[in-house]
Amino acid sequence: MVNRQSYRLLETQLFPQFSESATPNATLEYPTLLLGQSRLIACWQALLAQSANHLYLCNTAGLSGLAVLNDLQQLPSSSSLGSASGRQAGTDTVSDSVVVDRILSRQALYGHTHTDGSISTGLLSQTRLLVIPVEYLLDRPSVWWPLKQALETGHYPQGNRLLPVQCQLVIIGSAADYDNLNGFDSNFSDVINLYGECQPEMEAVTAEQQSQWMTAANAECQRLCQRDLSPAAAKRLARHASRLVEHQGKFSLSWSEINKLFKLLDANTGAEVSEDEIIAALALQSQMHNALEESSHESIREQMVLVQTQGQAVGQINGLTVVDYCGHSYGEPARITTTVHYGDGEVADVERKSDLAGNIHAKGMMILSACLYRLFGRDAPLHLNANIVFEQSYQTIDGDSASLAEYCSLISAIADAPIAQNLAMTGAVDQFGNVQAIGGINQKIEGFFRVCNSRTLTGDQGVILPSANMRQLNLSDEVIQAVLEKRFHLYQVDKVEQALELVSDIPLAEADKDNQYPQESLYGKVQLRLAQLVGAGEEPLTLLDRIKERLRLS
């Protein structure tokens, strides 16, 4: 029998562990939106140090570039804006900063000359910090060239005069837009020489780091619903922030996502926000987006989509997938089947042949084939063909996270050995049989658990996952409780052979010096089947039989 205990996960591995001393009442070093943005702050200070510097502020999902810029201007060092070495002498008509939208006329930017000969200056001379969205340049590429010349020379013509550029420029956009602008003008980064990138997450390993994030979250909660977070509520929220970035040692800095939860809280009471209120807000937020998930689960429950969660089968296994829809992601099992027959050694990806799989999935299938040939096809080609199918899959799939399940299904089909249907698995495979990390691990585990739980847990169901994904685990309370009560199990593996051992209940075996495995082992059964496909098990022909075959006599 297989020793399953050595593969089981510990309770402390199922969700992030926070320090007992972490509190939402610490003193913030920086304004809320600058938490974890040390790189951006250093870039901002470089902008202030030299008047010839200009900044591209790269925003990220869930973090407004304008809001971040507003917090940057609250830093004590920002009082030096406009007085750095080399700047033109300021006047009372020069404002500190101006933020413009994507509709900006040439007259507004450069000024104009009146009929009486007087000149009105533009924003380049009226402000010390000019902030424009990247769309302004992308929608009107031709405006970049005169703007570039003005920034490089420090002045621009208006009428018969040269007006000084008083401002430093900040462009707000995405990383992709920054690349587009560099492609449009190879010297773009020479003019806009500073690149400040907003970070989407922060390290949260120490009690101080955890307290800083919880305190920032508490400040946002106070701003939006005039209530403080209780310590328990802050830790529950931190757990959610950790799940957003799929890492136990990091917190999300996507404050717009966090603020969506605060907007679901009752703002008419002055009491502290409790942990139960955060849990209820998370449930409500999920309910608003999970109609497709409910429909999918109903199809499995009513057996319109077949998923087997008990017993054994040959060449069939439960893979795990993640569906992203309208900002909501959920996991669901996928029945993967494999058939084999005599052939020329091709492992066919039916999904790819039917244009229902992407390039990464196709790459995973090629790696899977290479892994098989590494073990059994070193000296001669394999005389079999295999077809691997995602059953009842009617939409495009991609990624290599099913390659571990596909490999186990393939070995089961070749060896004609049944494997467990009460276990699902996920993981990518390399050519040497190592199991590699994948994404969406929490949704995948919870998706299979939900199917098993709806049919009543038997106590032997569970999920096999890569050991490399341990830091990404952040499971729901329901799954954690079932694991602790040993009604549901999680197993971690590093090699494909370990996963095969768990689903086949056949212990691992080593090959001898001739690369032959014991016949009772799973790989031994594979070698026997492959030998049968090339007729290695047949008795050799006698001399008389060979003469008859040569002369085509019966």
PyMOL commands that set and color helices and strands:
alter all, ss='L'
color gray80, all
select helices_A, chain A and resi 4-7+11-13+32-34+38-49+65-72+76-80+106-110+123-126+134-139+141-153+175-184+188-191+207-225+231-244+255-262+275-287+291-301+350-353+359-376+403-415+441-454+467-472+477-484+496-504+522-533+543-551
alter helices_A, ss='H'
color red, helices_A
select strands_A, chain A and resi 55-58+98-99+111-113+119-121+129-133+155-158+161-164+168-173+194-197+201-203+250-252+312-314+316-325+328-341+347-349+385-390+418-420+423-425+428-429+435-436+462-466+489-493
alter strands_A, ss='S'
color yellow, strands_A
deselect
rebuild
show_as cartoon
